[in-house]
Amino acid sequence: MNIWFYSLVSVFIVSLLSFTGILFLVISRQLLVNLLLFLVSFSAGALLGDSFIHLLPEAIEESGFNLNVSLMILAGLLTFFVLEKFVCWRHCHVPTSKSHLHKFGVMNLVGDGIHNFIDGMVIAGSFLAGKQLGISTTLAVILHEIPQEIGDFGVLVYGGYSKTKALFFNFLSALMAVLGAVLVLVIGSGPDKLAQTILPFTAGGFIYIAGSDLIPELHKETALKKSFWQFIGLVLGIGIMLILKNFSS
């Protein structure tokens, strides 16, 4: 029951992040852009840190870094590539504008729903493997979701949705995480079997998101000062994961 409680509370908190689009209403666009670039670097560091400090060490603790672990990492990378390539799923971290256009609001919702469903599976699977691992993975997902949800809100508004409808449909899409978590919790499996499947798969997905979606977004900004703060964000994101690891030791 504790695993169900922690998992469902975590995915519901993640789902509530769909309302971060409200930031569009209270701060200037330029301030939002500047803030998002730091959040993107911070979330990239957190995703990489969670992958290499938490997920992979947990997955290889029992049987070592074997072929199955390698294949599951690659499966995670390829799965997220397919989702992004063929389901028109786009991790966008910059508000929409005339120079940064997005189309197909419905496809954005569908793709984001699939992404949220996987997030729910990842979070629940991590809690099945251990409470501390579940918490660190949830935090990594949260740090990634904040800039993404702001971007998704901008996509929907640009696509013709009112701000109220954009928030509502974005929240419905986010609730797919709850369904993903419930599926994993109902199916269930032993921690050893889980560690050899969903954890390296998740690490591969996180590495893909950080390396393919987030870091390239950071390279669009070449100013030395902003690049410095992006590096600081990366280090802080990794540092948070390291601190969580030390607290659990």
C-alpha positions in Angstrom: 0.0 0.0 0.0 2.9 2.4 0.7 4.2 1.8 -2.8 0.7 2.6 -4.3 0.5 5.7 -2.1 3.9 7.1 -2.9 3.5 6.3 -6.6 0.1 7.8 -7.1 0.8 10.9 -5.1 4.0 11.4 -7.1 2.4 11.1 -10.5 -0.5 13.4 -9.4 2.0 16.0 -8.4 3.7 15.6 -11.7 0.3 16.0 -13.4 -0.4 19.2 -11.6 2.7 20.7 -13.3 0.5 21.0 -16.4 -0.8 24.2 -14.8 2.7 25.9 -14.9 1.5 27.4 -18.2 -0.1 30.0 -15.9 3.3 31.6 -15.8 2.6 32.9 -19.3 -0.1 35.2 -17.6 2.1 36.7 -14.9 5.6 37.3 -16.2 7.1 38.9 -19.2 8.0 36.8 -22.3 11.7 37.7 -22.1 11.9 36.8 -18.4 10.2 33.5 -19.1 12.7 32.7 -21.9 15.6 33.5 -19.7 14.2 31.4 -16.8 13.4 28.5 -19.1 16.9 28.3 -20.5 18.3 27.8 -16.9 15.5 25.3 -16.1 16.4 23.4 -19.2 20.0 23.1 -18.2 19.0 22.2 -14.7 16.6 19.5 -15.8 19.2 18.1 -18.3 21.7 17.7 -15.4 19.0 16.1 -13.2 18.1 13.6 -15.9 21.7 12.7 -16.6 22.4 12.5 -12.8 19.4 10.3 -12.2 20.4 8.0 -15.0 24.1 7.5 -14.0 23.9 8.0 -10.2 20.6 6.3 -9.4 19.0 4.2 -12.1 21.9 2.4 -13.7 23.8 1.5 -10.4 20.5 0.1 -9.1 19.9 -1.9 -12.2 23.4 -3.5 -12.2 23.7 -4.0 -8.5 22.6 -7.7 -8.5 24.0 -9.1 -11.8 26.4 -6.5 -13.1 26.5 -4.6 -16.3 25.4 -7.4 -18.6 24.1 -7.6 -22.2 20.5 -7.3 -21.0 21.2 -4.0 -19.3 22.9 -2.7 -22.4 20.0 -3.8 -24.7 17.4 -2.1 -22.4 19.4 1.2 -22.4 19.4 1.0 -26.2 15.7 0.1 -26.2 15.0 3.2 -24.1 16.9 5.4 -26.5 15.2 3.9 -29.6 11.7 4.1 -28.1 12.0 7.8 -27.3 13.4 8.4 -30.8 10.4 6.7 -32.3 8.0 8.6 -30.2 9.6 11.9 -31.1 10.0 11.0 -34.8 6.8 9.3 -35.7 4.2 10.5 -33.1 5.2 14.2 -33.7 6.1 14.4 -30.0 8.3 17.5 -29.5 9.9 18.5 -26.2 9.8 22.3 -26.6 11.2 24.5 -23.9 10.9 27.9 -25.6 7.5 29.8 -25.7 5.9 29.9 -29.1 6.5 32.9 -31.3 6.6 33.9 -34.9 10.1 32.6 -35.1 9.4 29.4 -33.2 6.1 28.1 -34.6 4.2 24.9 -33.7 1.3 23.1 -35.4 -1.1 20.3 -34.7 -2.3 21.0 -31.2 -4.2 17.7 -31.1 -1.1 15.7 -32.1 0.8 17.6 -29.4 -1.8 16.4 -26.9 -1.6 12.8 -28.1 2.1 12.7 -28.1 2.3 14.4 -24.7 -0.2 11.9 -23.4 2.0 9.0 -24.5 5.0 10.7 -22.9 3.1 11.2 -19.6 1.9 7.6 -19.7 5.5 6.5 -19.8 6.5 8.9 -17.1 3.8 7.3 -14.8 5.2 3.8 -15.6 8.7 5.0 -14.9 7.8 6.6 -11.5 5.8 3.6 -10.3 8.5 1.2 -11.5 11.1 3.2 -9.6 9.1 3.0 -6.4 8.7 -0.7 -6.8 12.5 -0.9 -6.8 12.9 1.3 -3.8 11.4 4.4 -2.1 14.6 6.5 -2.5 14.9 5.6 -6.1 11.3 6.5 -6.7 11.8 9.9 -5.1 14.9 10.7 -7.1 13.2 9.7 -10.4 10.1 11.7 -9.5 12.3 14.8 -8.9 14.1 14.3 -12.2 10.8 14.1 -14.0 9.4 17.2 -12.2 12.5 19.2 -13.2 12.1 18.2 -16.8 8.3 18.7 -16.9 8.3 22.3 -15.7 9.8 23.8 -18.9 8.1 21.3 -21.1 4.6 22.0 -19.8 5.1 25.7 -20.3 6.1 25.0 -23.9 3.1 22.7 -24.3 0.7 25.4 -23.1 2.2 27.8 -25.6 1.7 25.2 -28.4 -2.0 24.8 -27.6 -2.7 28.6 -27.3 -1.0 29.1 -30.6 -3.0 26.3 -32.1 -6.3 28.1 -31.3 -7.2 27.0 -27.8 -8.3 29.5 -25.3 -6.0 29.8 -22.3 -8.6 28.0 -20.1 -9.1 25.2 -22.5 -5.3 24.9 -23.0 -4.8 24.4 -19.3 -7.7 21.9 -19.1 -6.6 19.7 -22.0 -3.0 19.9 -20.9 -4.1 18.6 -17.5 -6.1 15.8 -19.0 -3.0 14.8 -21.0 -0.9 14.9 -17.9 -3.3 12.5 -16.1 -2.2 9.8 -18.4 0.7 9.5 -16.0 -1.7 8.1 -13.4 -2.9 5.4 -15.8 0.7 4.4 -16.6 1.5 4.2 -12.9 -1.6 2.1 -12.2 -0.7 -0.3 -15.0 2.8 -1.0 -13.6 1.5 -1.3 -10.0 -1.3 -3.8 -11.1 1.1 -5.9 -13.2 3.8 -5.8 -10.6 7.0 -7.8 -10.6 9.9 -8.7 -8.4 12.5 -5.9 -7.7 15.3 -8.0 -9.4 13.3 -8.5 -12.6 12.2 -4.9 -12.6 15.7 -3.6 -12.1 16.8 -5.5 -15.2 14.1 -4.1 -17.4 12.4 -0.7 -16.6 15.4 0.9 -14.8 17.9 0.7 -17.7 15.1 1.4 -20.2 14.3 4.6 -18.2 18.0 5.6 -18.1 18.2 5.2 -21.9 15.1 7.4 -22.3 16.4 10.1 -19.9 19.8 10.1 -21.6 18.0 10.6 -25.0 15.9 13.5 -23.7 18.8 15.2 -22.2 21.2 14.7 -25.1 18.8 15.0 -28.0 16.2 17.5 -26.8 17.6 19.6 -23.9 21.3 20.1 -24.6 20.8 21.1 -28.3 18.3 23.7 -27.1 21.0 25.1 -24.8 23.5 25.4 -27.8 21.1 27.9 -29.5 22.3 30.4 -26.9 26.0 31.3 -27.4 26.4 34.3 -25.2 29.3 33.6 -22.7 27.4 34.8 -19.6 24.3 32.7 -20.4 26.3 29.7 -21.4 28.1 29.9 -18.0 24.8 29.9 -16.1 23.7 26.9 -18.3 26.8 25.0 -17.2 26.0 25.9 -13.6 22.5 24.6 -14.1 23.8 21.3 -15.5 26.2 20.9 -12.5 23.4 21.8 -10.0 21.1 19.3 -11.6 23.7 16.5 -11.3 24.6 17.7 -7.8 21.0 17.4 -6.6 21.0 13.7 -7.6 24.3 13.2 -5.9 23.0 14.7 -2.7 19.9 12.5 -2.8 22.2 9.5 -3.3 24.3 10.4 -0.3 21.3 11.0 1.9 20.1 7.4 1.1 23.5 5.9 1.9 
